Amino acid sequence: MCYKVHIPLKEKLQEYLAPFFIDVKGYEHYFHADGFSMPFLPITTSDEPKLVQTGIWKLIPHWVKTWDDAKKYANTLNATSEDIFEKASYKSYITRNRCLVWIEGFFEPHHPEPDKTIPYYIHAKDGNPISLGGVFSDWVNRETGEVIKTFSIITTPANELLGRIHNVKRRMPLIIAPEEWEKWLGNIGKEEIIQMMQPLPDGMLEGYAVSGLIYNKRVDTNVPDVLLPR
């Protein structure tokens, strides 16, 4: 998937999740959060499954020692479902450190021609927030001793809708349905995890073309206009 998401207002997320989660801590509302800026986003982790807290969007493995090293570390914004049990950055976390990442929607590039890109905004048809499946690390900054939750969003092959939109790489984020939240955050084994890492069935998402504002590096792109139809 692309590395750009829209984060719901705290009040909306709190209303949607009640009474499943006992507390939704404060977090920044983003119209457009770019993963490469390593933003703190709202997540729920398997070790605190009744709490919405924040984590950095970029999993930092335990062997990374300092924040400067973390910023230079390889791109771990997304983890592919097909090799998550083999990749060094994820294999020690996927069986015990899973999380839900709460978003309002996400942006994907569509290529009508090889040299042309049109961004699309994808969201739930029912207007509710979306829960993405992720893997997390409690990373310790060895310079300060600070413990920070960091995470990657898991991706799967695209369903039909995302295959048409994200028509080059044909990927989509793993979306966990509400009835599967408890299972995803619970104590399950490798085979059950693999069974859950499947594309979302068609019919639950919709998308529309937006302007190229999210790609403009010269202006503030965390503005409502990024969601306007093209």
N, C-alpha and C positions, 0 to 999 in steps of 0.2 A: 504494500500500500504506500501511498504518499506519506510524507512526514508532516502533515498539516491537519489540525483538528480544531473543532469549535467546542468549547466547554460550557456546560449549562450554568445558569445562575444557581447559587447555593440554595436559595429558597425553593426553586423548582425541583432540584435534586432531593432536597429534604422531604418535600411533599410526596414525590414519587416513591421514595424508598420507605417511608413510614408505613408500618411499624417494624420493618425488617431489620433496620440498623438503629442502634441506640444513640448514635451521635454522628453528626456531620461537621467536622472541623472546618474552619475558614480556609478558603483558597481563592486564588485570583480567577475572575471570570475572563475568559478569552473569546473574542469573536474569531480570532485566528492565532493559534499557538503553533510555532514552528519548532519541530523537534530538535533542530540543530542548535537552537538557543538553550537547550537543556532546561525546559520549563518544569516547575513543580505543578503536577496535575492531581486531581482527586482520584484516590485508589482505595480499594479494600483488599487486605491481604489475608492469607490463610492463617497467619498466626494471631490476627485480630479481626475475626470475621464479622463482627458487629459494629465496626467503626469505619467511617470514611475519613481518611487522612490524606496527606500529600506525599508524593514521591517524585523524584527526578526522572524525566523521560530519557533514559539512557542507562541501561544496566551496567554497573561497574563491578566487575568480578573482584573477589577477595584479594587477589594478588596485586592489584593496582594500589600503590602506596599513598600517593598524594593527589590533591585536587588538580594540580597542573598536569600530572600524569593522566588523570581521568579525562580531562578535556581533550587530550591528544589521543586517547585510546580509540581503537577501531570503532566504527559505527555499530552500536548495538541498540539502535532505536527499535528495530524489528527483529524478531526471531522466526525463522521459517519452520512450520510444523513438521516438514518432512525430515529435517535433520537436527531438531532441537535436542534429541537425546544423545547426539554424537558431538556437537560443537562444544569446545572446551568452556566457552563463556556461559553456557546454559545447562550443561548436563548434570552438574551438581545441584542445580536449583529446581529444575522442572518437576521432580517427583515430590518436593516438599514445600517449595516457595512459589505458589501460584497466587495470582491477584486478579481483580476486576478493575478496569480503568473506565471511569465514567466520563462519557462525552455526549455532546448534543448531536454531532455529526462530524464528517470528515471530508477532506478534499482529495480528489484523484485527477490525474492528467488524462485527457483523451486526445488521441492523435488522429484527426481526420485525414491528414497527410503526413508523410515522414518528417517534414520540417515545420509542422504546425502543431501547437499545443493549445488546447482549450481546457481550462480547469472545470471540474464538476463538483458540486456539493451534494453529498449523499447523507440522508437522514432517515429516521424511522417514519413510516407512513402514519402511525398513530400519534406522532408528535412527542413521544416520550424520549427521555435520554436513552442512550445505548450503552450496554456494558460489554467492554472488550475483554477478552481473555489475555492475560499477561503472565510473565514470570518476573520475580523480583529478587533483589539482593540487598541485605542489610550491610551496606558498605561502611567500613571504618576508615576514616581519614587518620592515618598514622602520625601525621604532624600535630593534629589537634585532639585526637581521641573521639571526635564527633562521629556518631552513627547516623547514617542517612539512608533512607529507603530509596532504591533506584530500581527501574523496571524497564522491560522491553515488551512491546506489543507483539503478540504472536500473529503470524499471517498464514493463510491457507490459499489454495487455488481459488480463483474467482468463481462465483455462481454466474448464472446467465446475465443478470443485470450488470454486475461488475466486469464481466468479460467484455461486454459491449462498450462500457465506459473506459475502463483501464485496459485498453485494447492492445497494448504492447506487452507489458509484463504479466497481465491477467492475474493479479493477486487481489486479495481483500483481507481486512483484519478479521481475526477470529471473534465472532460475536456469541456471547453466552446468554441464552434466554433466561428470563427470571426464574422459571421452574428448575433451572440447572445451576443457579448461583451456589446453593448450599453444597451440591456435589462437587463443583469445580474447586471450591475452597476447602473441601473436606479431605479425608484420608483415603485416597484412591490410588490404585496401582497403575503401572505403565500402560497396560492394555486399555484400561478405562480412559486414561488421559488421551491416548491415541484416538479412541472412538469419539471423544468429544471435540477433537480438533478437526472439524469438518466445515465446509462452506455453509453459510446460512442458507436455508431454502429460499427460493425466490418468492416474492410477494410481500415481504415484510419491510423492504427498503424502497426508496425512490430517490431520484437525483435529477438535478438540472444544471445547465451550464451557467457559470458565473464569469465575471470579468477576469482579466489577468492581474488584478491588483495584488493578489497574494504573492506574486512573483516579483513585485517591484521592491527593490532593495533600497531605494532612495527615500521612501516615505514610510510612515507608520501604517502597518497593515492590520493592526489589531483594532479595527473599526467596523461598525455595522455594515458598511458598504460592501465588504467582502462577500456578504450573503445575498446581495441583490442579483436577480436573474440577468443574464447577459443580454 
